[in-house]
Amino acid sequence: MTKPAASKPEPDPSPQVQAWRAAQKARTAGTTDASPTTATRADAAETTYVPEGQGDVPWHRILDTRLNDALVARVNLSATPRS
């Protein structure tokens, strides 16, 4: 019978990841102001960490091909190296 791989703890996250997670927890808990102050905006600007998989932006060139009703192939043409 196939056994699952043993789990291992996550390594300590970087300071950027810790700051991003803390900001997300505060945002979802509703502990932040609805209109951020200038200091809050400055603090947010210093957080440059973007989680993997985020960032669908309009300047990326993405080619979508529907293979069947449930499967779509997406190719990010802006990430491919150009010769």
C-alpha atoms as one frame of an Amber mdcrd trajectory, in Angstrom:
protein
   0.000   0.000   0.000   1.218   3.508  -0.744   2.116   5.575   2.302   2.021
   9.377   2.361   5.258  11.281   2.721   6.179  12.318   6.227   5.215  15.891
   7.005   7.851  18.413   7.958   7.460  21.825   9.584   7.588  24.982   7.504
  10.942  26.794   7.756  10.931  30.164   9.508   9.476  32.713   7.053  11.451
  35.767   5.986  10.667  39.166   7.555   8.783  40.182   4.382   6.560  37.108
   4.592   5.955  37.698   8.312   4.973  41.335   7.650   2.649  40.314   4.827
   0.975  37.610   6.936   0.510  40.016   9.856  -1.040  42.617   7.529  -3.396
  40.014   6.062  -4.474  38.811   9.512  -5.137  42.396  10.610  -7.056  43.115
   7.410  -9.266  40.034   7.683  -9.837  40.568  11.407 -11.084  44.089  10.673
  -8.529  45.762  12.919  -7.302  48.189  10.247  -8.927  51.478   9.282 -11.163
  51.582   6.236  -9.159  54.569   4.938  -5.451  54.081   5.607  -3.406  57.019
   6.816  -0.279  58.254   5.097   1.905  56.355   7.583  -0.013  53.149   6.902
   0.383  53.660   3.157   4.120  54.198   3.639   4.351  51.004   5.689   2.412
  49.119   3.024   4.703  50.486   0.315   7.711  49.021   2.162   6.177  45.538
   2.011   7.292  44.311  -1.409   6.537  40.629  -0.864   3.986  39.201  -3.281
   2.850  35.610  -2.682   3.517  33.115  -5.452   0.616  32.854  -7.870  -0.459
  36.452  -7.351  -0.189  39.180  -9.923  -2.542  38.618 -12.842  -1.901  42.006
 -14.350  -3.095  43.436 -17.652   0.394  43.900 -19.087   1.123  40.170 -18.989
   0.468  38.465 -22.289  -1.385  35.232 -21.529  -2.627  32.760 -24.126  -5.641
  30.674 -23.037  -6.586  27.504 -24.899  -9.655  25.525 -23.866  -8.816  21.830
 -24.176 -12.271  20.594 -23.093 -15.136  21.798 -20.903 -13.124  21.657 -17.703
  -9.480  22.058 -18.751  -7.850  25.295 -19.860  -4.174  25.655 -20.756  -2.690
  29.055 -19.871   0.685  30.119 -21.246   2.276  33.315 -19.932   4.004  34.692
 -23.005   5.558  37.614 -21.104   7.608  35.224 -18.919   9.305  33.421 -21.799
  12.858  34.534 -22.640  13.283  36.297 -25.941  16.243  35.685 -28.220
